[in-house]
């Protein structure tokens, strides 16, 4: 394919959950010329180097907060995936300005580097927490999206966004925590038994990124259609898989949490195109024209519903067990 043949790819945050999965997948594309991994973690970079032992991999130590380091690293890059971020809700709650520096200013630096080096296309990763945000992580991701969309009005760039719910096995996901508690014979700590979450695999996230890469137009946001389950089902499914009988302990909803995930707001659904396996949120053309912003709008707003983890396909206990078994047995996405 043209987008792979003799092309240079870069993954920011390339040593993280998504980044490392993306790198493994890119290595399967034999026609790719070079894959650059940009991150701050030299230890994880060395582990990747030893794991893959591929001459196609090039490692760059740097920080998206530093414009010069990302600008230098992106010289000669054709396509970029931006996954570097502060993603832990508690960390961002206690250190909100650190989240601002990485998620907003860091993303702006990546955008400026892409423009400066005339990169063909960049795909940026976002989260459900950016929709109606209630915590610092979500607020910075929401502003990150707004920054990307403001730049996407430039006809000389092509910037797309992919937005995800709970990614099974990723850093910050509750599933590895539950598994660790099960293996250590501890109580499984549940914040609210009816709290629901989308269930996506890391493979799903990669597939959506490729969809945005191949077919996305600048300013579009891609959202994966995903099943969901409640946290009690999730915990009981893991107990059955590991043949354990740990007790479930209700600890109450914590700071920055909400009862269900929202991937598309009501306002965005007005300009969303529905595909077989995903949604595409189109750029708001009215807001791109400053004058029109004040005199034009959309009708029939009351009939529109958001897309959340309550109105998507709900998995029962048996279905949740089946999905988790498949995930746990997948070597590429092992917990």
C-alpha positions in Angstrom: 0.0 0.0 0.0 1.1 3.5 -0.8 0.8 4.7 2.9 3.4 2.0 3.9 5.8 1.6 1.0 9.2 3.2 1.8 7.5 5.4 4.4 8.8 6.6 7.8 6.5 6.3 10.8 6.7 7.8 14.2 4.9 6.9 17.4 5.1 9.4 20.3 4.7 7.6 23.6 5.9 4.6 21.7 6.8 2.6 24.8 3.3 2.9 26.4 0.4 0.4 26.2 -0.9 1.6 22.8 2.5 2.7 21.5 4.2 -0.7 22.0 1.2 -2.5 20.4 1.3 -0.1 17.5 5.0 -0.6 17.0 4.5 -4.4 16.9 1.8 -4.0 14.3 3.9 -1.6 12.2 6.8 -4.1 12.2 4.5 -6.5 10.3 4.2 -4.1 7.4 7.4 -5.2 5.6 7.3 -2.4 3.1 7.7 0.3 5.8 11.2 1.9 5.6 11.6 3.1 9.2 9.7 3.2 12.6 10.6 5.9 15.1 9.8 5.5 18.8 9.7 8.8 20.7 9.4 8.7 24.5 11.1 9.8 27.7 11.6 6.2 29.1 15.0 5.0 28.2 14.6 1.7 30.1 11.4 0.8 28.2 13.1 1.8 24.9 16.0 -0.6 25.7 13.6 -3.4 26.4 11.9 -2.8 23.1 15.2 -2.7 21.3 16.2 -6.1 22.8 12.7 -7.6 22.2 12.4 -6.8 18.5 16.1 -6.5 17.4 14.9 -4.8 14.2 17.0 -2.4 12.1 13.9 -0.6 11.1 13.4 0.7 14.7 14.9 4.0 15.6 14.7 5.3 19.2 14.5 8.9 20.2 14.7 10.0 23.8 12.7 13.2 24.2 9.7 14.9 25.6 6.7 16.4 23.7 6.9 19.3 26.1 10.1 20.3 24.4 9.3 21.7 20.9 13.0 21.4 19.7 13.2 17.7 20.6 10.0 16.7 18.8 10.8 19.0 15.9 14.2 17.4 15.4 12.8 13.8 15.8 10.1 14.3 13.2 12.5 15.4 10.4 11.8 13.1 7.4 8.7 11.5 9.0 5.7 10.7 6.7 3.1 9.6 9.2 2.8 10.1 12.9 0.7 8.6 15.7 0.5 10.8 18.8 -0.1 8.6 21.9 2.2 10.4 24.5 0.0 11.7 27.3 -0.6 11.8 31.0 -3.5 9.3 31.3 -3.9 8.5 35.0 -6.9 10.2 36.5 -5.4 10.5 40.0 -2.1 11.8 38.8 -3.8 14.5 36.7 -6.1 15.4 39.6 -3.2 16.0 42.0 -1.0 17.6 39.4 -3.3 19.3 36.9 -0.6 21.7 35.5 1.5 18.7 34.6 -1.4 17.3 32.6 -1.7 20.7 30.9 2.0 20.7 30.0 1.9 17.3 28.4 -1.7 16.9 27.1 -2.3 20.4 25.7 1.1 22.1 25.3 2.8 18.9 24.3 0.2 18.2 21.7 0.6 21.7 20.3 4.3 21.1 20.0 3.7 17.9 18.1 1.3 19.8 15.8 3.9 22.5 15.2 6.6 19.9 14.5 4.2 18.2 12.0 3.6 21.5 10.2 7.2 22.5 10.2 8.4 19.2 8.7 5.4 18.8 6.4 4.3 15.4 7.7 1.7 13.8 5.4 -0.8 12.9 8.2 -1.0 12.7 12.0 -3.5 10.7 14.0 -4.0 11.8 17.6 -5.3 9.6 20.4 -8.1 10.9 22.7 -10.4 9.4 25.4 -14.0 9.2 26.4 -13.1 11.4 29.4 -12.8 14.4 27.0 -16.6 14.3 26.6 -18.4 16.3 29.3 -15.2 16.1 31.3 -15.4 15.8 35.1 -11.7 15.4 35.9 -8.4 17.2 35.0 -7.3 14.4 32.7 -10.5 14.7 30.7 -10.4 18.5 30.7 -6.9 18.6 29.2 -7.8 15.9 26.6 -10.9 17.9 25.7 -8.8 21.0 25.1 -6.2 18.9 23.3 -9.0 17.9 20.8 -10.0 21.6 20.4 -6.4 22.6 19.6 -6.1 19.8 17.0 -9.5 20.8 15.4 -8.4 24.5 15.3 -5.3 23.5 13.3 -7.2 21.1 11.1 -8.9 24.1 9.4 -5.5 24.7 7.6 -5.7 23.1 4.2 -2.0 22.2 4.3 -2.4 19.7 7.2 -4.3 16.5 7.8 -4.9 15.8 11.4 -7.4 13.2 12.6 -8.4 12.1 16.1 -9.4 8.6 17.5 -11.4 8.5 20.7 -11.5 5.5 23.0 -13.3 4.2 26.0 -11.8 1.7 28.5 -9.0 -0.3 26.7 -8.6 -3.7 28.3 -5.1 -4.3 29.7 -3.9 -0.8 29.1 -2.1 1.3 31.7 -4.8 2.7 34.0 -7.4 0.0 33.1 -9.1 -1.5 36.0 -8.7 -5.1 34.7 -5.0 -5.5 35.6 -5.7 -4.1 39.0 -8.5 -6.7 39.6 -6.2 -9.5 38.3 -3.5 -8.4 40.7 -5.9 -8.4 43.6 -7.2 -11.8 42.6 -3.8 -13.3 42.4 -2.8 -11.8 45.8 -6.0 -13.1 47.5 -7.1 -9.5 48.3 -10.6 -8.1 48.2 -11.6 -6.7 44.8 -12.2 -3.0 45.3 -15.3 -1.8 43.4 -16.3 1.9 43.4 -19.9 1.2 42.4 -21.4 -2.1 41.4 -23.5 -0.6 38.6 -20.7 1.5 37.1 -20.4 0.6 33.4 -17.5 0.7 31.0 -16.8 0.1 27.3 -14.6 -3.0 26.6 -12.1 -2.5 23.8 -8.9 -4.4 23.1 -5.6 -2.8 22.1 -6.1 -4.5 18.7 -9.4 -2.5 18.3 -7.5 0.7 19.0 -4.9 -0.1 16.3 -7.6 -1.0 13.8 -9.3 2.3 14.4 -6.1 4.2 14.0 -5.5 2.5 10.6 -9.0 3.5 9.6 -8.3 7.1 10.4 -4.9 6.9 8.7 -6.3 5.5 5.5 -9.6 7.2 5.1 -9.8 10.1 7.6 -10.1 13.7 6.5 -8.7 16.5 8.5 -10.7 17.4 11.6 -12.6 14.1 11.8 -12.9 12.2 15.0 -13.2 8.4 14.8 -15.0 6.4 17.5 -15.1 2.6 17.8 -18.4 0.9 18.3 -17.9 -1.2 21.4 -19.8 -3.4 23.8 -20.0 -2.5 27.5 -20.5 -4.2 30.9 -20.9 -3.2 34.5 -18.0 -3.4 36.9 -19.6 -6.2 39.0 -19.9 -8.4 35.9 -16.3 -7.6 35.1 -15.1 -8.6 38.5 -17.2 -11.8 38.7 -16.1 -12.8 35.2 -12.4 -12.5 36.2 -13.1 -14.6 39.3 -14.6 -17.4 37.3 -11.7 -17.3 34.8 -9.1 -17.5 37.5 -11.2 -20.0 39.6 -11.1 -17.8 42.7 -13.6 -16.6 45.2 -12.2 -13.3 46.4 -14.8 -11.0 48.1 -16.0 -7.8 46.3 -15.6 -4.7 48.4 -17.6 -1.5 47.6 -15.3 1.5 48.3 -17.5 4.2 46.8 -17.0 6.5 43.8 -13.7 8.3 43.9 -12.6 11.8 42.9 -12.8 12.3 39.2 -14.9 9.2 38.4 -18.3 8.9 36.8 -20.8 6.1 36.6 -20.7 5.5 32.9 -18.5 6.4 29.9 -19.5 8.8 27.1 -17.8 8.5 23.7 -20.0 10.9 21.7 -21.9 13.9 23.1 -25.4 14.8 22.1 -24.0 17.9 20.4 -21.5 15.9 18.4 -24.1 13.3 17.4 -25.7 16.0 15.2 -22.7 15.8 12.9 -21.8 12.2 13.3 -21.8 9.7 10.4 -22.6 6.0 11.4 -20.5 3.3 9.8 -20.6 -0.5 10.3 -18.0 -0.7 13.1 -17.3 2.9 14.0 -18.6 6.5 14.0 -17.1 9.5 12.4 -17.7 12.9 14.0 -17.4 15.5 11.3 -15.9 19.0 11.9 -18.4 21.6 12.8 -18.5 23.8 9.7 -20.6 26.5 11.3 -18.0 27.1 14.1 -15.3 27.3 11.5 -16.9 30.5 10.2 -16.9 33.1 13.0 -19.9 35.1 11.7 -22.1 32.0 11.1 -21.3 30.8 14.7 -23.7 33.5 16.0 -26.5 33.3 13.5 -26.9 29.7 12.5 -27.6 26.5 14.4 -29.1 23.0 14.3 -32.8 22.1 14.8 -34.4 19.0 16.5 -31.6 18.8 19.1 -33.9 17.3 21.7 -34.3 14.1 19.7 -30.6 13.3 19.7 -29.0 11.0 22.3 -25.3 10.8 23.3 -23.4 7.5 22.7 -22.4 6.0 26.1 -21.7 2.8 27.8 -25.4 2.5 28.8 -27.0 2.7 25.4 -24.5 0.4 23.6 -24.6 -3.4 23.5 -24.6 -4.7 27.1 -22.6 -7.9 27.8 -24.0 -10.3 30.4 -21.7 -12.4 32.7 -21.2 -15.2 30.2 -20.4 -12.9 27.3 -18.0 -10.9 29.5 -16.1 -14.1 30.4 -15.9 -15.0 26.8 -14.5 -11.6 25.8 -12.0 -11.5 28.6 -10.7 -15.1 27.9 -10.1 -14.1 24.3 -8.2 -11.0 25.5 -6.1 -12.8 28.2 -5.1 -15.5 25.7 -4.0 -13.0 23.1 -0.3 -12.9 23.5 0.0 -9.5 21.9 -2.4 -8.0 24.5 -1.5 -10.1 27.5 -2.2 -8.6 30.9 
